[in-house]
Amino acid sequence: MENVTMDAVKRAKEEGIDLTLLHENLLRTPTERIENFLQWLGFVEELRKVKQIKDVRC
């Protein structure tokens, strides 16, 4: 199983996929991952509000 995982990682790197964010996220606890997700969700919601305001003004 470990060889399969390492092969997948090697292939991803060869395809140019940056795995640093995935690695950093996996170092976090599940609670930290949820908190980070909620922060990003709040940011996305704010962007949507701004877009709605902009659409109304146009």
Secondary structure, DSSP 8 states (H G I E B T S, - for coil): -HHHHHHHHHHHHHTT---HHHHHHHTS-HHHHHHHHHHHHHHHHHHHHHHHHHHHH-
